[in-house]
Amino acid sequence: MMNTRVWCKIIGMLALLVWLVSSPSVFAVLTIEITGGTEAALPIAIVPFQNEGSTPPENVAAVIAADLARSGRFAPLPEEDLISRPRNASDIQFQDWRRLGSEGLVIGKVISLGADRYEVRFQLFDIYKEEQLVGRRYQVPAAGLRHLAHQIADLIYETLTGEKGIFTTHIAFVTVSRAAHGAKQYSLQVADVDGHNPHTILRSKEPILSPAWSPDGTQLAYVSFERRRSEVFVQELRTGQRQSVASFSGINSAPDWSPDGGKLALVLSKEGNPEIYIRDLATGRLTRLTHNTAIDTEPAWAPDGGSIVFTSDRGGRPQLYQIPVSGGRAQRLTFDGAYNASASFAPDGRRLALIHGDKGQFHIAVLNLQSKELQVLTETRMDESPSFAPNGRMILYATSSPQGGVLAAVSTDGRVRQRLAQQGDEVREPAWSP
């Protein structure tokens, strides 16, 4: 039998009930705990950067080390294990670092330029080839040091793995807290991928659901109940300007962007039954895509733009189906288990992250669209809202803990696991930026 809370959330009819879980309100940065999967990580030494002049407000080397550790691909050596702290390439004794088992070495400097500006220099070395792999210098204001550290981590990651890093990306999520007088407060927030620098996009006394990033990362679509009914908005992040794109009678929910950013797939029940529609954002034209007496919901646009995967109970239980954007017959994709829902495409379009239900538990799973193999990745039991990292390596999702709703992340091989929590708040509805 399907889980009532999860399925009601999917169709949007009982979204208010999903959020009626009380928690104390203490605003805080999301904190990230690596809970498993670092055994096979590549050892790397990141020497604390030398400071010249005034002490910078950010520990650049520490941010880089934390980024690389969270990826699960690297294991930065503990600072107390560093046998020396070379300041320049000529100071490096490569044989010493080989004895520690380190594959790479990062050194750098942070130089105060005055007027609240800094120059940052760094170099990455291959310990075994005894050569520099990459080196850069940058000038940034003090407020830009943390972002620069993420950029450097991206460059190191790409140099050593050949893949794009994700450390300068962002996550959107919804928090719910209880004010002193007992009222609920819902906040749509955007933060750096490490949970720092959160800022609020929207506050409301009514639920906010389903944030979805535009392909260029400049806008968010989301569902708000601020007018006591569901309504889909698109909001510019830089200016805060927003517009309502779906406020029909009945359900307005589950927005997902087309790859070109020109359209939104939506779930509307304005004709009586929840169906998938496509809205052209330039012309306002609305096209109905599905025609079925069952519940059709949670559209996910394929990266090539040619099809949409959605959740439907037309076969009796929630399963995933795929339909051409031009219309036509929907093809069932999932057959393993009685519950498969909430699809999210990997950037390469070859895999889907989804919620797989089995014996009353709901886990993150990945479906290979070519082999049809389904792999369950998590051991948490009430997982929701999977969202791929832009490099396809990690999946962000919401889950439950004894303290309430939290976010978590798992690598696509299931090896690396992380937990993200915000002190005192329920955290739900995650979406990873492009």
Secondary structure as GFF3:
##gff-version 3
##sequence-region A 1 434
A	DSSP	alpha_helix	4	11	.	.	.	ID=ss1
A	DSSP	alpha_helix	15	18	.	.	.	ID=ss2
A	DSSP	beta_strand	31	36	.	.	.	ID=ss3
A	DSSP	beta_strand	42	46	.	.	.	ID=ss4
A	DSSP	beta_strand	50	52	.	.	.	ID=ss5
A	DSSP	alpha_helix	60	71	.	.	.	ID=ss6
A	DSSP	beta_strand	74	76	.	.	.	ID=ss7
A	DSSP	three_ten_helix	79	81	.	.	.	ID=ss8
A	DSSP	three_ten_helix	89	91	.	.	.	ID=ss9
A	DSSP	alpha_helix	94	99	.	.	.	ID=ss10
A	DSSP	beta_strand	104	114	.	.	.	ID=ss11
A	DSSP	beta_strand	117	126	.	.	.	ID=ss12
A	DSSP	beta_strand	131	141	.	.	.	ID=ss13
A	DSSP	three_ten_helix	142	144	.	.	.	ID=ss14
A	DSSP	alpha_helix	145	161	.	.	.	ID=ss15
A	DSSP	beta_strand	170	178	.	.	.	ID=ss16
A	DSSP	beta_strand	184	192	.	.	.	ID=ss17
A	DSSP	beta_strand	199	204	.	.	.	ID=ss18
A	DSSP	beta_strand	208	213	.	.	.	ID=ss19
A	DSSP	beta_strand	219	224	.	.	.	ID=ss20
A	DSSP	beta_strand	231	236	.	.	.	ID=ss21
A	DSSP	beta_strand	242	246	.	.	.	ID=ss22
A	DSSP	beta_strand	252	257	.	.	.	ID=ss23
A	DSSP	beta_strand	263	268	.	.	.	ID=ss24
A	DSSP	beta_strand	275	280	.	.	.	ID=ss25
A	DSSP	beta_strand	286	288	.	.	.	ID=ss26
A	DSSP	beta_strand	296	301	.	.	.	ID=ss27
A	DSSP	beta_strand	307	312	.	.	.	ID=ss28
A	DSSP	beta_strand	319	324	.	.	.	ID=ss29
A	DSSP	beta_strand	331	332	.	.	.	ID=ss30
A	DSSP	beta_strand	339	345	.	.	.	ID=ss31
A	DSSP	beta_strand	351	358	.	.	.	ID=ss32
A	DSSP	beta_strand	361	368	.	.	.	ID=ss33
A	DSSP	beta_strand	374	376	.	.	.	ID=ss34
A	DSSP	beta_strand	384	388	.	.	.	ID=ss35
A	DSSP	beta_strand	394	401	.	.	.	ID=ss36
A	DSSP	beta_strand	404	411	.	.	.	ID=ss37
A	DSSP	beta_strand	417	421	.	.	.	ID=ss38
A	DSSP	beta_strand	426	432	.	.	.	ID=ss39
###
